[in-house]
Amino acid sequence: IQELLRVMRTIDDRIVHELNTTIPTASFVGKVDPGQTCKELYESLMDAHTSRERIIKNCISQTSAVVKTLKEEREKAHEDAALLKQLRKEQTKLKLMQSELNVEEVVNDRSWKVLSHLTVVMFCPNRQS
């Protein structure tokens, strides 16, 4: 999942580059609609953020269910070392997914700040929380 998220965060990692290549300079303003370009970038970011959050939350949900099941099994079989090992592994995975949700929040906030800062003169929809 981390590799998938890394690839999906490319738009956020390259936000400054995206803005520099999509928002026209003063000499090209007549040839490109900066408001439309900014709106498209905004929508791309929104789609990317929504997709990533949905994926992470789905993984958290699935892993939580596995952890719950393993805990119930553990209650019945206290001495099963393999079961305990599997439970610990799934709990670690769950913590990782929960921390990815926190990372996602930081990445998203950074992107919105950059987008807002660099497009202050042009039309860009305000970020809705």
N, C-alpha and C positions, 0 to 999 in steps of 0.2 A: 504494500500500500504506500509506503514512503516513496518509492520510485515513481509511482503513479502521481502522487501529490507533487513531487518535484517537477515532473513534466507539466502538470496542470498549472503550476505556479509561474511558468515562464512569462506569461503576460504581466504578472506583477513584478517579476524580477527585471523586466525590460521596459517598465512604464515610462521612464524618462526618454529612452530611445524611441519608444512608440510615439510619445508626444512630439519629440523633435522631428520625426519623419512624417507624421500625419498632420500636424498643425502647421499651416503655411506661414512663411515669413512675410513681412510687409509687402515685398515685391510680388508675391504670389497670391495675395489675398483675393484678388479678383477672379482667379482661376479655380479656386477651391473654396467651398463654403466651410469656414472654420467651425461654425455652430453645428453643422451636420456631422462633420468629422469628429468633433468633440463628443457629440451625442452617441455616435457609433462606438467610440472608444469606451464611453461610460457604459453603454449596454453590454459590450463585450466583457468588461470587468464585472458587471453585475451577474452575467451568466456564469462566468468562471467562478466567482465567489459562491454563488448559489449551488453550483454543481459540486464543488469541493466540500462545502459544508454538508450537503446531503449525503455524499459518500462517507465522510468521516462519521456522521451521526448514525448512518446505517451500520457501519463497522462496530461502533460502540454498542449499538443495540444487540447485534448478533453476538458479540463477544460477551456482553453482560449476560445474555441468556445461557451461553455455554458455561460461564463461571457459576451461575446460579445452579445449573444442573450438576456440575461437578461438586459443588458444596453439598448439595443434597445427597449425592452418592457418597461423599466423604463422611457424612454423618452416619451412614450405614456401615461403612468399611473403614474404620479408624486406622487399621494397620496397613492399608494398601499404599505402599510407597510410590508405585507407578501413578496411582490416582493423585496423590499429593503433588507429585512432580508435574503432572499435566495441569492441575489446578493452579499451581504457582506460575507456570508458563502462560496460561490464559489470563491470569491476573496481571502479569507483566504486560501482556499485549493490550489489555484494557487500559492500563495506565498510560501506555504509549499513545493509544488512540485519543485518550482524554487530553494528553499534552499536545497532540497534533491540533486539536480544536483550539487550544490556546495560541499555538503558533499561527493558526489560520486567522485568528482575530488580529494579531500583530501585523501580519502580512497585509491583510485587508485595510487596516487603519493607515498603514504606511502608503499604500497605493492611493487611497482616497485623499490623503494629505498632499501627495505629489500632484495628483490630478487637479485638485482644487487650487493649489498654489500656482501651477503653471498655466492654468486656463482661466484665471481670474478675470481677464478682460473679455473673454468670449463667453458665449452661452454654454453652460453645462448644467444639467439638472442637479439640484442639491441632493446630497446623499440623504436617503431616508433610513432612519435607524429602525 
